[in-house]
Amino acid sequence: MNRRQFLASSAALLAVRPSFAQEGPFRAKYFPISAGIGLHDLAPARDGTVWFTAQGKGMLGRLDPRDGSFKTVSLGQGAAPHGVTIGPDGAPWITEGGQNAIARVDPGDLKVTLFRLPEKFAYANLNTGVFDKDGTYWFTGQSGYYGRLKPGSGEMDVFRAPRGVGPYGIAVTPKGEV
């Protein structure tokens, strides 16, 4: 999926009511998904599918824009997924605020694996995650935290943000710095 197709798919996924769509330079195609699902973030996968968090229902979804089909998987009791990104392993990784964990969903069998934050960082209000060039997953918690998870070992470190409450996004620079 190229950038233009992704943007069109993103716009289509995010549109709640197609009647409000405006003319623009891109052709949009709308994919109906379950009402009340609470769509939040999305990420395109290498195979052309699009993963999305369904924050209102505690689920992760996968849309196939080729035929409009989609399926969802529950992330567990009390789940409130926020961000989703595709890892170097091809799996979707989710900042899962409801369970205070990072979730990985196997794209083949949809098995959910949770990496829980240490108890002393309860209510981190997880938001966004990204992988660095070494395959370490970095994340933010709006309650004043950021952290990293080494997927291979499950080792997790959580730090207090230097400026306190508010970290929301995180990114990797072209040089590989977080």
N, C-alpha and C positions, 0 to 999 in steps of 0.2 A: 504494500500500500504506500503510495507516495504522499508527500505533504499535502498536496491539493485534495486528494481523495480523503485523507485523514481529516482535514478541516471540514470538508463537506459532511463526512460521517459524524464528526463532533457536533456540528451545527444541527444535523438531523436528530441526533440522540438528545440533544439538549432542548430541542423545541418541544414545548408542552402543548401548545395549540398552534398547528400549522396556519390557522387563519391570521395569525399575527406576523407571519413571515413577510419580509420585505424583499423587493427586487435587489439583486446584487450581482457581482461579477462571477459568482460560483453557482452552479446548479446544485440544488439541495434535494436530497431524497429523505423522506421521513420514514422512520421505523417505529411502529407502535410497540410500546412496552407496557407492562402492567401499571395501571393507575395507582398512585400513592406509593410507588416504589422508592421515592426519595433519591433519584439519580443525583450523584455528587461529582465524582471524577471519572475520567476514562483514560485508557492507554491502548494504543494499537499494538497488536502482536505481529510477529514476523510472518505468520500464516495468513494475514489479512483480516483476522477477526479483531473485534474491539472488546476489551474487558472494561467493565464499569462497576463502580460501587453503588449499591442500592442502600443508602444510609437509613432511609426510613423503614426498611424491612430487615436490616441486619444481614444483607446478602451481597454476594459478588455475582455479576452477570457477565455472560459472554454473548455478543451479538455477531452473527455472520452476515455482513452486508451484502454478500452475493445473493442470498435468498431471503434475508430478513428474519431468519429464525434466531431465537435466543433461548438461553437456559440460565437458570440461576442456581446458586448453591448457598445454603445457610452457612454463616461463619460461626455460629454457636449462639447459645442463649445470652441475651443482653448485648449482642454485637451492634456496633455503630461504626461501620467502616467509613473512612474518610478518603485518603489518597490511595491510588493504585499506580504501580509502575511495573514494567516488565524487567525481570532480572536477567543476568547473563545466562542463566539456566533456561530461559524461555518461559518461566512461570510468572504469574502475577503475584506481587508482593504488596500487602495492604497495611496501612497504618490503621489499626483497629482500636479506636478509642473506647468502645463499650467494654471490652475485655482487657484494656490496657496492655495490648500485645501487638506484635508484628505478626501478620498472618501470611502464610505462603499457601497457595492453592495449586496442586498438581494439575497441569492442563490436560493430562490424560484421563485420570480417574476422579478428578475433582476433590481429592482428599485434602482436608484442611490441616495444616500444622501451625500451631501457635507458639510463638516465642514471647513469653510474658516478661514485662518489665519487673524489676525487683519491687517488692512490696513497698519499700520506702519512697517509691516514685509513683504511688497510686494517684490516679486522677491527673495524669500528665497532659491529657487532652491532645492526643496524638493527631498530627495533621499531614505532614508531607514526608515522603521518603525518596531517596535517590541512591544509586550504586556508584561507587568510585571506580577508578580504573583497575583496582586490585580485587574488585568483587565484594567489598565491604558495603553493607547497607547502612546509610546514615538517615536519621529521622529527626523531626522536631515535635515538640510538645508545647502547645500554646501557653500552658501554665508555668512556663519558665525553664524548659528542659530541651536538651538535644542529646542525641546518642548515636551509637553505632552497634551493629550486629554483624558478627562474622558468621555467615550462613553455614560454612563447613563444620564449625565446632559448636555453634550455638552461643558462643561467648558474646555477652552484651555488656556495654558500658554506657551509663547514663550520667550526664553532667548537668549542673545548673547553668543556665544561660548567663553570660556575663552581665547582661543588662536586664535580667529578670524576666517577668511575664511578657509574652507576646511572640516568641518565635513561631513563624507560620510556614515559611517556605525554605527550601534548601536546594542547592544546585552544585554541579561540578563544572569547573571552568575548563576551557579547552586544554589547559596545562595539567588538568587532573586534580586541582585543588578543590577542597570542599568549602 
